[in-house]
Amino acid sequence: VDAENFRIQKFDSSGVYVTKWGTPGTGDGQFNTPVGITRDASGNVYVTEEGDRVQKFDSSGTFLSKFGSLGSSNGQFNDPRGIALDSYGNIYVADRQNHRIQKFNSSGNFVSKIGYDTSGSSDSQFITPSGVAISTTSQYMYVTDRNNHRVQRFLYVPYPISTTSPATSVDQNTATLNANLLDLGTTTVTQHGFVYGTSSDLSI
């Protein structure tokens, strides 16, 4: 994500430039400061913007779809940041200024959320969550809870979402992994289960 240039740049595994896409603006395929990025098993790319939406592109940067609008209702965003997918293609978005994590199915339809739509410091509450990551080796989701200076871990059930699925598939079971982090940003989980987060002063 090349935020200040309003574009996505793609490189191969050796760091060699491949392609780019995006221009400043609010149209399809344009960006208002892209900030979060992830990809699915088919190579499609999902990008969050500082404004109010998630855009989906194919691996070449061709616009496919979008979801989200400005607000605090289910399915709306106020400064979405981190984004992650589970093994079934469900999409998790850190909705920073709404102080919550929202879950969507692969079509971008709202499924459930964690957080109480207001900031707080209790378990399962957030103050400007900025990053979200899904472990591929366990049923855990990790959230960087930026202004609480911590990472919270949640147990989730990664089953496919359908119209007959329960409304919520994320249990409110949480663990604080580190309470001494400053200005947390993104979070990622490796294939071996290691959790990494960025901080202005140190990393985990």
Disulfide bonds with the S-S distance in Angstrom:
none
